[in-house]
Amino acid sequence: MEVTPSHTQAVSGWAAMESGKVVLFSFKRRENGVDDVTIKVQYCGMCHTDLNYINNAWGNTMYPVVPGHEITGVVTKVGTNVSGFQPGDRVGVGGIAASCLDCDHCHRSEENYCDKMTFTYNSISSDGGITYGGYSSMLVADKRFIVSIPDSLPLDAAAPLLCAGITVYSPMKQHGMLQGEAGRRLGVVGLGGLGHVAVKFAKAFGLHVTIVSTSPAKEREARESLRADDFVLSTDQKQMQAMARSLDYIIDTVSAQHSLGPLLELLKVNSKLVLVGAPDKPVELPSLPLIFGKRTVSGSLTGGMKETQEMMDLCGEHNITCDIELVSPDRINEALARLALNDVRYRFVVDIGSTL
């Protein structure tokens, strides 16, 4: 465990060791600085990224790792330079802990693309310490990387919006999917933590939504609970052919290796597919569906802070939350095992406040 002189506050949490098992863990956080806000963590969503770091799937995990970047809680202390928050406020922290604040990306409120961005966990902070995430009793965060949670949103179901929500909202906005144009058609690939929120945003803005999935068992829930207009089984060639050139956009949320070729064939000419899932192995990208359809493939990484607050406010207005399964901290390993099997509807949230 990295210790720096400014890290003097004792904290209890849960960390993954090299064995891949999450255990109780004691560590220290920095003191609340002039630009900082101290937060008592109430809830923390469980992202597939947590699983990848816990298992060192990307080869860059710094053990012990305290996961968690979908954090909601209540402010307990603010620094002397903080004016936008006060003790008692309901707030959230997502995947970004810091950025340089001086590059072109930061000036455009695109802190998520700053070369010097620091992640909320498994990153090196400016004081040389390792960042630890939201599977913990409290957090000290820079005021510029905190968002307010509308009173209308429950803190538990709002927590995954800080990753799953903004991860789909940002590209949907940037690529014109949320302009409310009548008749526009969106395909959502994968009905999990990210996919189900993408469906909710799309329906709120009047899009015709088609869910593309490998699981026939999800069709009824997709249509009845999420109000999807169409459901296509990606393993059924006839269903896929029947939907050829029917979609204006696709947002691909799948975190497992797969081919983009069949998905691109679903797009109209001159349409877009955006990747937001992060498979640990490369996806297959054939050239002919791109060339013959004048189609575009792009990626997107979470969102900037201005956009994240905008998304959270919009969720408050439209009552958009995540469908969650609440778990106690002593069941984190059980939940992770289920998450690895995609056995969750649709996001696990750890009830931190009930224990610490």
Disulfide bonds with the S-S distance in Angstrom:
none
